[in-house]
Amino acid sequence: MAIQFNFVSSMLILVLLSISSVEGQGGGGGGVIDVVARFGAKADEKTDLSKPLLDAWKEACASTSPSKIVIPKGIYFLSTATLDGPCKAPIELQVQGTVKAPADPGAFKEPKWIVFNRIENFKLSGGGVFDGQGTTAYKREGCKGHDYCGSLPINLRFDFLTNAMIQDITTKDSKQFQANVLGCKNITFEHFTVSAPDESPNTDGIHIGRSDGVNVLNSEIKTGDDCVSIGDGSKNLVINGVTCGPGHGISIGSLGLFKNEEPVDGVTVKNCTMTNTSNGVRIKTWPGAEPGTCSNIHFEDITVTNVSSPIIIDQKYCPWNKCKINEESKVKLSNISFKNIHGTSARPEAVKIICSATLPCENVELADIEITHSGPTGPAVSQCSNVKPKVSGKQNPAACSTPIPAKPTPTA
Protein backbone atom coordinates (compact mmCIF):
# COMPACT_ATOMS: atom_id res chain seq x y z
CA MET A 1 0.00 0.00 0.00
CA ALA A 2 2.72 2.46 0.98
CA ILE A 3 4.73 1.89 -2.22
CA GLN A 4 1.66 2.40 -4.39
CA PHE A 5 0.59 5.49 -2.46
CA ASN A 6 4.02 7.11 -2.75
CA PHE A 7 4.26 6.36 -6.48
CA VAL A 8 0.81 7.77 -7.17
CA SER A 9 1.55 10.83 -5.04
CA SER A 10 4.80 11.47 -6.90
CA MET A 11 3.09 11.24 -10.27
CA LEU A 12 0.31 13.52 -9.08
CA ILE A 13 2.81 16.12 -7.83
CA LEU A 14 4.55 16.13 -11.23
CA VAL A 15 1.25 16.69 -13.00
CA LEU A 16 0.20 19.46 -10.65
CA LEU A 17 3.58 21.18 -10.91
CA SER A 18 2.95 21.44 -14.62
CA ILE A 19 -0.39 23.08 -13.85
CA SER A 20 1.22 25.58 -11.47
CA SER A 21 3.85 26.52 -14.04
CA VAL A 22 1.27 28.35 -16.19
CA GLU A 23 1.12 31.44 -13.97
CA GLY A 24 3.49 33.43 -16.10
CA GLN A 25 1.78 32.59 -19.36
CA GLY A 26 -0.97 34.59 -21.03
CA GLY A 27 -3.40 34.55 -23.92
CA GLY A 28 -6.20 32.22 -24.90
CA GLY A 29 -3.92 29.24 -25.31
CA GLY A 30 -3.57 28.62 -21.59
CA GLY A 31 -2.28 30.89 -18.84
CA VAL A 32 -4.18 32.64 -16.07
CA ILE A 33 -7.83 33.53 -16.51
CA ASP A 34 -9.23 35.96 -13.92
CA VAL A 35 -13.02 35.70 -13.83
CA VAL A 36 -13.33 39.32 -12.64
CA ALA A 37 -10.87 40.99 -15.01
CA ARG A 38 -11.67 38.78 -17.99
CA PHE A 39 -15.37 37.95 -17.69
CA GLY A 40 -16.78 40.66 -15.45
CA ALA A 41 -17.61 38.61 -12.36
CA LYS A 42 -18.65 40.76 -9.39
CA ALA A 43 -17.93 40.13 -5.73
CA ASP A 44 -21.15 41.80 -4.57
CA GLU A 45 -22.92 38.71 -3.14
CA LYS A 46 -25.85 39.11 -5.57
CA THR A 47 -24.55 38.96 -9.16
CA ASP A 48 -24.51 35.32 -10.29
CA LEU A 49 -21.00 33.98 -10.83
CA SER A 50 -22.32 31.13 -12.97
CA LYS A 51 -21.87 32.59 -16.47
CA PRO A 52 -18.42 34.16 -15.89
CA LEU A 53 -17.18 30.92 -14.33
CA LEU A 54 -18.59 28.72 -17.10
CA ASP A 55 -17.18 31.05 -19.78
CA ALA A 56 -13.76 30.92 -18.13
CA TRP A 57 -13.99 27.15 -17.85
CA LYS A 58 -14.94 26.79 -21.54
CA GLU A 59 -11.87 28.78 -22.58
CA ALA A 60 -9.51 27.00 -20.20
CA CYS A 61 -10.83 23.55 -21.06
CA ALA A 62 -10.32 24.15 -24.78
CA SER A 63 -6.71 25.27 -24.30
CA THR A 64 -3.99 22.90 -25.46
CA SER A 65 -1.62 24.19 -22.76
CA PRO A 66 -2.15 24.23 -18.98
CA SER A 67 -4.57 26.85 -17.65
CA LYS A 68 -5.46 28.39 -14.32
CA ILE A 69 -8.81 30.04 -13.55
CA VAL A 70 -8.72 32.49 -10.63
CA ILE A 71 -11.65 33.62 -8.50
CA PRO A 72 -10.06 36.55 -6.61
CA LYS A 73 -10.71 37.49 -3.00
CA GLY A 74 -14.21 38.73 -2.25
CA ILE A 75 -17.66 37.25 -1.65
CA TYR A 76 -19.50 35.87 -4.68
CA PHE A 77 -22.96 34.43 -5.26
CA LEU A 78 -23.20 31.29 -7.40
CA SER A 79 -26.54 29.72 -8.29
CA THR A 80 -25.09 26.45 -9.61
CA ALA A 81 -22.28 25.25 -11.88
CA THR A 82 -21.26 22.03 -13.60
CA LEU A 83 -17.70 22.13 -14.92
CA ASP A 84 -17.39 19.38 -17.50
CA GLY A 85 -14.40 17.72 -19.12
CA PRO A 86 -12.64 16.22 -20.80
CA CYS A 87 -10.24 19.12 -21.22
CA LYS A 88 -7.30 19.29 -23.61
CA ALA A 89 -4.65 20.08 -20.98
CA PRO A 90 -4.21 20.20 -17.19
CA ILE A 91 -6.45 22.76 -15.54
CA GLU A 92 -6.52 24.46 -12.14
CA LEU A 93 -9.31 26.38 -10.44
CA GLN A 94 -7.86 28.69 -7.81
CA VAL A 95 -10.53 30.01 -5.45
CA GLN A 96 -9.22 32.83 -3.28
CA GLY A 97 -12.59 34.26 -2.22
CA THR A 98 -15.82 32.96 -0.72
CA VAL A 99 -18.47 31.51 -3.02
CA LYS A 100 -22.00 31.34 -1.58
CA ALA A 101 -24.90 29.12 -2.59
CA PRO A 102 -28.56 30.16 -2.61
CA ALA A 103 -29.84 29.86 0.96
CA ASP A 104 -33.27 28.60 -0.15
CA PRO A 105 -33.27 24.81 -0.70
CA GLY A 106 -36.10 25.33 -3.17
CA ALA A 107 -33.68 27.05 -5.57
CA PHE A 108 -32.21 23.66 -6.52
CA LYS A 109 -33.86 21.25 -8.95
CA GLU A 110 -31.22 18.55 -8.40
CA PRO A 111 -29.14 17.44 -5.38
CA LYS A 112 -26.03 19.32 -6.47
CA TRP A 113 -24.51 22.80 -6.30
CA ILE A 114 -21.03 22.63 -7.86
CA VAL A 115 -19.96 19.63 -9.96
CA PHE A 116 -16.55 18.76 -11.40
CA ASN A 117 -17.18 16.08 -14.00
CA ARG A 118 -14.94 13.84 -16.15
CA ILE A 119 -11.75 15.88 -15.87
CA GLU A 120 -8.17 14.58 -16.01
CA ASN A 121 -5.22 16.35 -14.34
CA PHE A 122 -7.26 18.81 -12.31
CA LYS A 123 -6.42 20.93 -9.26
CA LEU A 124 -8.74 22.91 -6.97
CA SER A 125 -6.82 25.24 -4.64
CA GLY A 126 -6.47 28.78 -3.36
CA GLY A 127 -7.55 28.89 0.28
CA GLY A 128 -11.12 29.83 -0.62
CA VAL A 129 -14.47 28.87 0.88
CA PHE A 130 -17.56 27.21 -0.60
CA ASP A 131 -20.47 28.22 1.64
CA GLY A 132 -23.60 26.14 1.11
CA GLN A 133 -25.68 28.33 3.45
CA GLY A 134 -27.40 25.21 4.74
CA THR A 135 -28.56 26.36 8.17
CA THR A 136 -32.15 26.89 7.00
CA ALA A 137 -32.25 23.37 5.54
CA TYR A 138 -31.17 21.79 8.84
CA LYS A 139 -34.38 22.96 10.48
CA ARG A 140 -36.71 21.50 7.85
CA GLU A 141 -39.00 18.68 8.93
CA GLY A 142 -38.08 15.29 7.51
CA CYS A 143 -34.31 15.68 7.59
CA LYS A 144 -33.88 13.59 10.71
CA GLY A 145 -35.42 10.61 8.92
CA HIS A 146 -33.35 11.41 5.83
CA ASP A 147 -36.39 11.20 3.51
CA TYR A 148 -36.11 14.90 2.75
CA CYS A 149 -32.34 15.22 3.14
CA GLY A 150 -31.53 13.13 0.06
CA SER A 151 -33.00 15.72 -2.29
CA LEU A 152 -30.88 18.56 -0.89
CA PRO A 153 -27.83 19.81 -2.82
CA ILE A 154 -24.31 18.57 -2.16
CA ASN A 155 -21.73 21.38 -1.99
CA LEU A 156 -18.96 19.80 -4.09
CA ARG A 157 -19.35 16.79 -6.37
CA PHE A 158 -16.26 15.20 -7.88
CA ASP A 159 -17.48 12.76 -10.54
CA PHE A 160 -15.16 10.57 -12.63
CA LEU A 161 -11.97 12.58 -12.14
CA THR A 162 -8.53 11.11 -12.86
CA ASN A 163 -5.39 12.53 -11.21
CA ALA A 164 -6.86 15.36 -9.13
CA MET A 165 -5.71 17.42 -6.16
CA ILE A 166 -8.08 19.29 -3.83
CA GLN A 167 -5.84 21.44 -1.63
CA ASP A 168 -6.34 24.31 0.83
CA ILE A 169 -10.10 24.52 0.30
CA THR A 170 -12.92 24.92 2.84
CA THR A 171 -16.48 23.71 2.42
CA LYS A 172 -18.99 24.86 5.01
CA ASP A 173 -22.67 24.45 5.86
CA SER A 174 -23.62 22.26 2.93
CA LYS A 175 -27.30 21.37 2.84
CA GLN A 176 -26.38 17.70 2.32
CA PHE A 177 -22.94 16.00 1.92
CA GLN A 178 -20.07 18.49 1.97
CA ALA A 179 -18.12 16.63 -0.73
CA ASN A 180 -19.03 13.57 -2.77
CA VAL A 181 -16.44 11.49 -4.64
CA LEU A 182 -17.79 9.10 -7.28
CA GLY A 183 -15.97 7.06 -9.90
CA CYS A 184 -12.63 8.82 -9.34
CA LYS A 185 -9.10 7.48 -9.79
CA ASN A 186 -6.11 8.97 -7.93
CA ILE A 187 -7.66 11.96 -6.18
CA THR A 188 -6.09 13.60 -3.11
CA PHE A 189 -7.63 15.92 -0.53
CA GLU A 190 -4.97 17.77 1.44
CA HIS A 191 -5.51 20.53 3.99
CA PHE A 192 -9.22 20.22 3.23
CA THR A 193 -11.48 21.83 5.81
CA VAL A 194 -15.11 20.99 6.51
CA SER A 195 -17.16 23.15 8.84
CA ALA A 196 -20.77 22.50 9.83
CA PRO A 197 -22.61 22.35 13.19
CA ASP A 198 -23.09 19.04 14.97
CA GLU A 199 -26.88 19.29 14.54
CA SER A 200 -26.62 19.37 10.73
CA PRO A 201 -28.15 16.08 9.44
CA ASN A 202 -26.73 14.00 6.57
CA THR A 203 -23.81 16.37 6.05
CA ASP A 204 -21.02 13.79 5.62
CA GLY A 205 -17.67 15.56 5.28
CA ILE A 206 -16.34 13.48 2.38
CA HIS A 207 -18.37 10.59 0.98
CA ILE A 208 -16.40 8.20 -1.25
CA GLY A 209 -17.91 5.60 -3.57
CA ARG A 210 -16.71 3.40 -6.45
CA SER A 211 -13.33 5.12 -6.52
CA ASP A 212 -9.75 3.82 -6.62
CA GLY A 213 -6.84 5.61 -4.97
CA VAL A 214 -8.43 8.31 -2.81
CA ASN A 215 -6.19 10.04 -0.24
CA VAL A 216 -7.49 12.30 2.52
CA LEU A 217 -4.50 13.90 4.21
CA ASN A 218 -3.95 16.40 7.05
CA SER A 219 -7.51 17.69 7.02
CA GLU A 220 -9.96 19.03 9.61
CA ILE A 221 -13.58 17.93 9.51
CA LYS A 222 -16.36 19.22 11.77
CA THR A 223 -19.86 18.19 10.78
CA GLY A 224 -23.14 16.57 11.83
CA ASP A 225 -22.62 13.13 10.25
CA ASP A 226 -19.65 10.93 9.27
CA CYS A 227 -16.44 12.92 8.87
CA VAL A 228 -15.47 10.49 6.11
CA SER A 229 -17.91 7.86 4.84
CA ILE A 230 -16.78 5.08 2.52
CA GLY A 231 -19.30 3.41 0.24
CA ASP A 232 -19.24 0.33 -1.97
CA GLY A 233 -16.64 -0.02 -4.71
CA SER A 234 -13.99 1.93 -2.78
CA LYS A 235 -10.45 0.58 -3.24
CA ASN A 236 -6.97 1.63 -2.11
CA LEU A 237 -7.98 4.46 0.21
CA VAL A 238 -5.61 6.24 2.60
CA ILE A 239 -6.94 8.53 5.33
CA ASN A 240 -4.04 10.01 7.28
CA GLY A 241 -3.82 12.93 9.69
CA VAL A 242 -7.53 13.77 9.85
CA THR A 243 -9.03 15.48 12.90
CA CYS A 244 -12.72 14.74 13.28
CA GLY A 245 -15.28 16.25 15.63
CA PRO A 246 -18.07 16.96 16.02
CA GLY A 247 -19.35 14.21 13.76
CA HIS A 248 -20.02 10.48 13.56
CA GLY A 249 -16.38 9.42 13.07
CA ILE A 250 -14.78 7.68 10.09
CA SER A 251 -17.11 5.01 8.74
CA ILE A 252 -17.07 2.30 6.14
CA GLY A 253 -20.64 1.83 5.04
CA SER A 254 -23.35 1.45 5.43
CA LEU A 255 -22.98 -1.57 3.13
CA GLY A 256 -25.40 -4.19 1.90
CA LEU A 257 -28.50 -2.07 1.42
CA PHE A 258 -28.64 -2.09 -2.39
CA LYS A 259 -28.35 -4.78 -5.06
CA ASN A 260 -25.06 -5.27 -6.93
CA GLU A 261 -22.85 -3.36 -4.52
CA GLU A 262 -19.16 -3.59 -5.40
CA PRO A 263 -16.51 -4.82 -2.92
CA VAL A 264 -14.69 -2.49 -0.54
CA ASP A 265 -11.02 -3.50 -0.54
CA GLY A 266 -7.97 -1.79 0.91
CA VAL A 267 -8.65 1.04 3.36
CA THR A 268 -6.00 2.43 5.72
CA VAL A 269 -6.95 4.97 8.40
CA LYS A 270 -3.91 6.25 10.34
CA ASN A 271 -2.83 9.07 12.66
CA CYS A 272 -6.35 10.39 13.12
CA THR A 273 -7.96 12.13 16.09
CA MET A 274 -11.64 11.92 17.07
CA THR A 275 -13.02 14.35 19.64
CA ASN A 276 -16.60 14.35 21.01
CA THR A 277 -17.84 12.17 18.14
CA SER A 278 -20.58 9.56 18.31
CA ASN A 279 -18.26 6.95 16.75
CA GLY A 280 -14.54 6.58 16.25
CA VAL A 281 -13.59 4.06 13.54
CA ARG A 282 -16.49 2.00 12.28
CA ILE A 283 -17.73 -0.55 9.75
CA LYS A 284 -21.52 -0.78 9.40
CA THR A 285 -23.65 -3.16 7.34
CA TRP A 286 -27.39 -3.68 7.06
CA PRO A 287 -29.00 -6.90 8.36
CA GLY A 288 -31.23 -8.96 6.12
CA ALA A 289 -30.45 -7.08 2.92
CA GLU A 290 -28.01 -7.62 0.03
CA PRO A 291 -24.68 -9.53 -0.19
CA GLY A 292 -21.25 -7.90 -0.42
CA THR A 293 -17.66 -8.02 0.80
CA CYS A 294 -15.38 -5.70 2.75
CA SER A 295 -11.75 -6.69 3.27
CA ASN A 296 -8.23 -5.46 4.07
CA ILE A 297 -9.28 -2.65 6.39
CA HIS A 298 -6.71 -1.20 8.80
CA PHE A 299 -7.25 1.36 11.57
CA GLU A 300 -4.02 2.39 13.26
CA ASP A 301 -2.67 5.08 15.59
CA ILE A 302 -6.04 6.61 16.45
CA THR A 303 -6.67 8.97 19.38
CA VAL A 304 -10.22 9.18 20.76
CA THR A 305 -11.44 11.75 23.28
CA ASN A 306 -14.93 11.42 24.77
CA VAL A 307 -16.09 9.26 21.84
CA SER A 308 -19.32 7.33 22.38
CA SER A 309 -18.32 4.21 20.38
CA PRO A 310 -14.55 4.35 19.71
CA ILE A 311 -14.18 0.95 17.96
CA ILE A 312 -17.20 -0.58 16.30
CA ILE A 313 -18.19 -3.18 13.76
CA ASP A 314 -21.98 -3.10 13.50
CA GLN A 315 -23.54 -5.72 11.24
CA LYS A 316 -26.92 -4.95 12.81
CA TYR A 317 -26.89 -1.33 11.63
CA CYS A 318 -30.54 -0.32 11.61
CA PRO A 319 -31.22 3.43 11.80
CA TRP A 320 -34.83 4.53 12.19
CA ASN A 321 -35.84 0.81 12.44
CA LYS A 322 -36.01 0.60 8.65
CA CYS A 323 -34.55 -2.89 8.26
CA LYS A 324 -34.98 -6.60 9.01
CA ILE A 325 -33.30 -6.40 12.39
CA ASN A 326 -33.90 -10.10 13.21
CA GLU A 327 -32.06 -11.29 10.09
CA GLU A 328 -28.30 -11.51 9.56
CA SER A 329 -26.10 -9.36 7.37
CA LYS A 330 -24.97 -10.88 4.08
CA VAL A 331 -21.83 -8.72 3.85
CA LYS A 332 -18.66 -10.70 4.47
CA LEU A 333 -16.00 -8.87 6.54
CA SER A 334 -12.38 -10.11 6.56
CA ASN A 335 -8.80 -9.00 7.25
CA ILE A 336 -9.57 -6.11 9.59
CA SER A 337 -7.19 -4.65 12.17
CA PHE A 338 -7.49 -2.13 14.99
CA LYS A 339 -4.01 -1.16 16.26
CA ASN A 340 -2.79 1.40 18.79
CA ILE A 341 -6.13 3.01 19.50
CA HIS A 342 -6.19 4.96 22.75
CA GLY A 343 -8.09 7.62 24.67
CA THR A 344 -11.46 7.95 26.39
CA SER A 345 -14.94 6.64 25.71
CA ALA A 346 -18.10 8.60 26.51
CA ARG A 347 -20.00 5.32 27.07
CA PRO A 348 -18.88 2.03 28.60
CA GLU A 349 -18.96 0.15 25.25
CA ALA A 350 -15.47 1.17 24.11
CA VAL A 351 -15.12 -1.82 21.79
CA LYS A 352 -18.17 -3.32 20.10
CA ILE A 353 -17.75 -5.94 17.36
CA ILE A 354 -21.11 -7.28 16.22
CA CYS A 355 -20.60 -9.66 13.29
CA SER A 356 -23.02 -11.69 11.22
CA ALA A 357 -24.00 -15.10 12.56
CA THR A 358 -24.24 -16.56 9.05
CA LEU A 359 -21.02 -14.89 7.83
CA PRO A 360 -18.79 -14.42 10.90
CA CYS A 361 -15.98 -11.88 10.63
CA GLU A 362 -12.66 -13.47 9.63
CA ASN A 363 -9.12 -12.48 10.59
CA VAL A 364 -9.92 -9.57 12.90
CA GLU A 365 -7.01 -8.22 14.95
CA LEU A 366 -7.00 -6.12 18.13
CA ALA A 367 -3.57 -4.81 19.11
CA ASP A 368 -2.61 -2.28 21.78
CA ILE A 369 -6.03 -0.97 22.73
CA GLU A 370 -6.11 1.49 25.66
CA ILE A 371 -9.50 3.15 26.10
CA THR A 372 -10.91 4.21 29.46
CA HIS A 373 -14.36 5.27 30.60
CA SER A 374 -15.29 6.85 33.88
CA GLY A 375 -18.90 7.24 34.89
CA PRO A 376 -21.75 5.86 36.96
CA THR A 377 -22.27 2.97 34.52
CA GLY A 378 -18.84 1.54 35.24
CA PRO A 379 -15.53 1.03 33.44
CA ALA A 380 -15.05 0.50 29.71
CA VAL A 381 -16.09 -2.88 28.27
CA SER A 382 -15.29 -4.84 25.10
CA GLN A 383 -18.22 -6.68 23.49
CA CYS A 384 -18.00 -9.25 20.69
CA SER A 385 -20.29 -11.62 18.81
CA ASN A 386 -19.58 -14.02 15.93
CA VAL A 387 -15.88 -13.19 15.87
CA LYS A 388 -12.68 -14.62 17.36
CA PRO A 389 -10.14 -11.82 17.09
CA LYS A 390 -6.39 -12.21 17.22
CA VAL A 391 -5.27 -10.26 20.28
CA SER A 392 -1.84 -8.77 21.02
CA GLY A 393 -0.29 -6.06 23.16
CA LYS A 394 -2.17 -4.19 25.87
CA GLN A 395 -5.93 -4.67 26.00
CA ASN A 396 -7.88 -2.23 28.14
CA PRO A 397 -10.69 -3.16 28.31
CA ALA A 398 -9.95 -6.88 28.11
CA ALA A 399 -10.79 -8.04 24.58
CA CYS A 400 -14.27 -9.50 24.11
CA SER A 401 -14.78 -9.84 27.87
CA THR A 402 -18.43 -8.78 27.86
CA PRO A 403 -21.28 -10.37 25.90
CA ILE A 404 -23.39 -8.35 23.49
CA PRO A 405 -26.76 -7.57 25.10
CA ALA A 406 -29.96 -8.79 23.44
CA LYS A 407 -30.68 -5.23 22.36
CA PRO A 408 -27.38 -3.46 21.65
CA THR A 409 -27.18 0.29 22.00
CA PRO A 410 -28.00 1.71 18.53
CA THR A 411 -25.38 3.84 16.78
CA ALA A 412 -25.90 7.05 14.84
C-alpha positions in Angstrom: 0.0 0.0 0.0 2.7 2.5 1.0 4.7 1.9 -2.2 1.7 2.4 -4.4 0.6 5.5 -2.5 4.0 7.1 -2.7 4.3 6.4 -6.5 0.8 7.8 -7.2 1.5 10.8 -5.0 4.8 11.5 -6.9 3.1 11.2 -10.3 0.3 13.5 -9.1 2.8 16.1 -7.8 4.5 16.1 -11.2 1.2 16.7 -13.0 0.2 19.5 -10.6 3.6 21.2 -10.9 2.9 21.4 -14.6 -0.4 23.1 -13.8 1.2 25.6 -11.5 3.9 26.5 -14.0 1.3 28.4 -16.2 1.1 31.4 -14.0 3.5 33.4 -16.1 1.8 32.6 -19.4 -1.0 34.6 -21.0 -3.4 34.5 -23.9 -6.2 32.2 -24.9 -3.9 29.2 -25.3 -3.6 28.6 -21.6 -2.3 30.9 -18.8 -4.2 32.6 -16.1 -7.8 33.5 -16.5 -9.2 36.0 -13.9 -13.0 35.7 -13.8 -13.3 39.3 -12.6 -10.9 41.0 -15.0 -11.7 38.8 -18.0 -15.4 38.0 -17.7 -16.8 40.7 -15.4 -17.6 38.6 -12.4 -18.6 40.8 -9.4 -17.9 40.1 -5.7 -21.2 41.8 -4.6 -22.9 38.7 -3.1 -25.8 39.1 -5.6 -24.5 39.0 -9.2 -24.5 35.3 -10.3 -21.0 34.0 -10.8 -22.3 31.1 -13.0 -21.9 32.6 -16.5 -18.4 34.2 -15.9 -17.2 30.9 -14.3 -18.6 28.7 -17.1 -17.2 31.1 -19.8 -13.8 30.9 -18.1 -14.0 27.1 -17.9 -14.9 26.8 -21.5 -11.9 28.8 -22.6 -9.5 27.0 -20.2 -10.8 23.5 -21.1 -10.3 24.2 -24.8 -6.7 25.3 -24.3 -4.0 22.9 -25.5 -1.6 24.2 -22.8 -2.2 24.2 -19.0 -4.6 26.9 -17.7 -5.5 28.4 -14.3 -8.8 30.0 -13.5 -8.7 32.5 -10.6 -11.6 33.6 -8.5 -10.1 36.6 -6.6 -10.7 37.5 -3.0 -14.2 38.7 -2.3 -17.7 37.2 -1.6 -19.5 35.9 -4.7 -23.0 34.4 -5.3 -23.2 31.3 -7.4 -26.5 29.7 -8.3 -25.1 26.5 -9.6 -22.3 25.3 -11.9 -21.3 22.0 -13.6 -17.7 22.1 -14.9 -17.4 19.4 -17.5 -14.4 17.7 -19.1 -12.6 16.2 -20.8 -10.2 19.1 -21.2 -7.3 19.3 -23.6 -4.6 20.1 -21.0 -4.2 20.2 -17.2 -6.4 22.8 -15.5 -6.5 24.5 -12.1 -9.3 26.4 -10.4 -7.9 28.7 -7.8 -10.5 30.0 -5.5 -9.2 32.8 -3.3 -12.6 34.3 -2.2 -15.8 33.0 -0.7 -18.5 31.5 -3.0 -22.0 31.3 -1.6 -24.9 29.1 -2.6 -28.6 30.2 -2.6 -29.8 29.9 1.0 -33.3 28.6 -0.2 -33.3 24.8 -0.7 -36.1 25.3 -3.2 -33.7 27.0 -5.6 -32.2 23.7 -6.5 -33.9 21.3 -8.9 -31.2 18.6 -8.4 -29.1 17.4 -5.4 -26.0 19.3 -6.5 -24.5 22.8 -6.3 -21.0 22.6 -7.9 -20.0 19.6 -10.0 -16.5 18.8 -11.4 -17.2 16.1 -14.0 -14.9 13.8 -16.2 -11.7 15.9 -15.9 -8.2 14.6 -16.0 -5.2 16.4 -14.3 -7.3 18.8 -12.3 -6.4 20.9 -9.3 -8.7 22.9 -7.0 -6.8 25.2 -4.6 -6.5 28.8 -3.4 -7.5 28.9 0.3 -11.1 29.8 -0.6 -14.5 28.9 0.9 -17.6 27.2 -0.6 -20.5 28.2 1.6 -23.6 26.1 1.1 -25.7 28.3 3.5 -27.4 25.2 4.7 -28.6 26.4 8.2 -32.2 26.9 7.0 -32.2 23.4 5.5 -31.2 21.8 8.8 -34.4 23.0 10.5 -36.7 21.5 7.9 -39.0 18.7 8.9 -38.1 15.3 7.5 -34.3 15.7 7.6 -33.9 13.6 10.7 -35.4 10.6 8.9 -33.4 11.4 5.8 -36.4 11.2 3.5 -36.1 14.9 2.8 -32.3 15.2 3.1 -31.5 13.1 0.1 -33.0 15.7 -2.3 -30.9 18.6 -0.9 -27.8 19.8 -2.8 -24.3 18.6 -2.2 -21.7 21.4 -2.0 -19.0 19.8 -4.1 -19.4 16.8 -6.4 -16.3 15.2 -7.9 -17.5 12.8 -10.5 -15.2 10.6 -12.6 -12.0 12.6 -12.1 -8.5 11.1 -12.9 -5.4 12.5 -11.2 -6.9 15.4 -9.1 -5.7 17.4 -6.2 -8.1 19.3 -3.8 -5.8 21.4 -1.6 -6.3 24.3 0.8 -10.1 24.5 0.3 -12.9 24.9 2.8 -16.5 23.7 2.4 -19.0 24.9 5.0 -22.7 24.5 5.9 -23.6 22.3 2.9 -27.3 21.4 2.8 -26.4 17.7 2.3 -22.9 16.0 1.9 -20.1 18.5 2.0 -18.1 16.6 -0.7 -19.0 13.6 -2.8 -16.4 11.5 -4.6 -17.8 9.1 -7.3 -16.0 7.1 -9.9 -12.6 8.8 -9.3 -9.1 7.5 -9.8 -6.1 9.0 -7.9 -7.7 12.0 -6.2 -6.1 13.6 -3.1 -7.6 15.9 -0.5 -5.0 17.8 1.4 -5.5 20.5 4.0 -9.2 20.2 3.2 -11.5 21.8 5.8 -15.1 21.0 6.5 -17.2 23.2 8.8 -20.8 22.5 9.8 -22.6 22.3 13.2 -23.1 19.0 15.0 -26.9 19.3 14.5 -26.6 19.4 10.7 -28.2 16.1 9.4 -26.7 14.0 6.6 -23.8 16.4 6.0 -21.0 13.8 5.6 -17.7 15.6 5.3 -16.3 13.5 2.4 -18.4 10.6 1.0 -16.4 8.2 -1.3 -17.9 5.6 -3.6 -16.7 3.4 -6.5 -13.3 5.1 -6.5 -9.7 3.8 -6.6 -6.8 5.6 -5.0 -8.4 8.3 -2.8 -6.2 10.0 -0.2 -7.5 12.3 2.5 -4.5 13.9 4.2 -3.9 16.4 7.0 -7.5 17.7 7.0 -10.0 19.0 9.6 -13.6 17.9 9.5 -16.4 19.2 11.8 -19.9 18.2 10.8 -23.1 16.6 11.8 -22.6 13.1 10.2 -19.7 10.9 9.3 -16.4 12.9 8.9 -15.5 10.5 6.1 -17.9 7.9 4.8 -16.8 5.1 2.5 -19.3 3.4 0.2 -19.2 0.3 -2.0 -16.6 0.0 -4.7 -14.0 1.9 -2.8 -10.4 0.6 -3.2 -7.0 1.6 -2.1 -8.0 4.5 0.2 -5.6 6.2 2.6 -6.9 8.5 5.3 -4.0 10.0 7.3 -3.8 12.9 9.7 -7.5 13.8 9.9 -9.0 15.5 12.9 -12.7 14.7 13.3 -15.3 16.3 15.6 -18.1 17.0 16.0 -19.3 14.2 13.8 -20.0 10.5 13.6 -16.4 9.4 13.1 -14.8 7.7 10.1 -17.1 5.0 8.7 -17.1 2.3 6.1 -20.6 1.8 5.0 -23.4 1.4 5.4 -23.0 -1.6 3.1 -25.4 -4.2 1.9 -28.5 -2.1 1.4 -28.6 -2.1 -2.4 -28.3 -4.8 -5.1 -25.1 -5.3 -6.9 -22.9 -3.4 -4.5 -19.2 -3.6 -5.4 -16.5 -4.8 -2.9 -14.7 -2.5 -0.5 -11.0 -3.5 -0.5 -8.0 -1.8 0.9 -8.7 1.0 3.4 -6.0 2.4 5.7 -6.9 5.0 8.4 -3.9 6.2 10.3 -2.8 9.1 12.7 -6.4 10.4 13.1 -8.0 12.1 16.1 -11.6 11.9 17.1 -13.0 14.3 19.6 -16.6 14.4 21.0 -17.8 12.2 18.1 -20.6 9.6 18.3 -18.3 6.9 16.8 -14.5 6.6 16.3 -13.6 4.1 13.5 -16.5 2.0 12.3 -17.7 -0.6 9.8 -21.5 -0.8 9.4 -23.7 -3.2 7.3 -27.4 -3.7 7.1 -29.0 -6.9 8.4 -31.2 -9.0 6.1 -30.4 -7.1 2.9 -28.0 -7.6 0.0 -24.7 -9.5 -0.2 -21.3 -7.9 -0.4 -17.7 -8.0 0.8 -15.4 -5.7 2.8 -11.7 -6.7 3.3 -8.2 -5.5 4.1 -9.3 -2.7 6.4 -6.7 -1.2 8.8 -7.3 1.4 11.6 -4.0 2.4 13.3 -2.7 5.1 15.6 -6.0 6.6 16.4 -6.7 9.0 19.4 -10.2 9.2 20.8 -11.4 11.7 23.3 -14.9 11.4 24.8 -16.1 9.3 21.8 -19.3 7.3 22.4 -18.3 4.2 20.4 -14.6 4.3 19.7 -14.2 1.0 18.0 -17.2 -0.6 16.3 -18.2 -3.2 13.8 -22.0 -3.1 13.5 -23.5 -5.7 11.2 -26.9 -4.9 12.8 -26.9 -1.3 11.6 -30.5 -0.3 11.6 -31.2 3.4 11.8 -34.8 4.5 12.2 -35.8 0.8 12.4 -36.0 0.6 8.6 -34.6 -2.9 8.3 -35.0 -6.6 9.0 -33.3 -6.4 12.4 -33.9 -10.1 13.2 -32.1 -11.3 10.1 -28.3 -11.5 9.6 -26.1 -9.4 7.4 -25.0 -10.9 4.1 -21.8 -8.7 3.8 -18.7 -10.7 4.5 -16.0 -8.9 6.5 -12.4 -10.1 6.6 -8.8 -9.0 7.3 -9.6 -6.1 9.6 -7.2 -4.6 12.2 -7.5 -2.1 15.0 -4.0 -1.2 16.3 -2.8 1.4 18.8 -6.1 3.0 19.5 -6.2 5.0 22.7 -8.1 7.6 24.7 -11.5 7.9 26.4 -14.9 6.6 25.7 -18.1 8.6 26.5 -20.0 5.3 27.1 -18.9 2.0 28.6 -19.0 0.2 25.2 -15.5 1.2 24.1 -15.1 -1.8 21.8 -18.2 -3.3 20.1 -17.8 -5.9 17.4 -21.1 -7.3 16.2 -20.6 -9.7 13.3 -23.0 -11.7 11.2 -24.0 -15.1 12.6 -24.2 -16.6 9.1 -21.0 -14.9 7.8 -18.8 -14.4 10.9 -16.0 -11.9 10.6 -12.7 -13.5 9.6 -9.1 -12.5 10.6 -9.9 -9.6 12.9 -7.0 -8.2 14.9 -7.0 -6.1 18.1 -3.6 -4.8 19.1 -2.6 -2.3 21.8 -6.0 -1.0 22.7 -6.1 1.5 25.7 -9.5 3.1 26.1 -10.9 4.2 29.5 -14.4 5.3 30.6 -15.3 6.8 33.9 -18.9 7.2 34.9 -21.7 5.9 37.0 -22.3 3.0 34.5 -18.8 1.5 35.2 -15.5 1.0 33.4 -15.1 0.5 29.7 -16.1 -2.9 28.3 -15.3 -4.8 25.1 -18.2 -6.7 23.5 -18.0 -9.3 20.7 -20.3 -11.6 18.8 -19.6 -14.0 15.9 -15.9 -13.2 15.9 -12.7 -14.6 17.4 -10.1 -11.8 17.1 -6.4 -12.2 17.2 -5.3 -10.3 20.3 -1.8 -8.8 21.0 -0.3 -6.1 23.2 -2.2 -4.2 25.9 -5.9 -4.7 26.0 -7.9 -2.2 28.1 -10.7 -3.2 28.3 -10.0 -6.9 28.1 -10.8 -8.0 24.6 -14.3 -9.5 24.1 -14.8 -9.8 27.9 -18.4 -8.8 27.9 -21.3 -10.4 25.9 -23.4 -8.3 23.5 -26.8 -7.6 25.1 -30.0 -8.8 23.4 -30.7 -5.2 22.4 -27.4 -3.5 21.7 -27.2 0.3 22.0 -28.0 1.7 18.5 -25.4 3.8 16.8 -25.9 7.0 14.8 
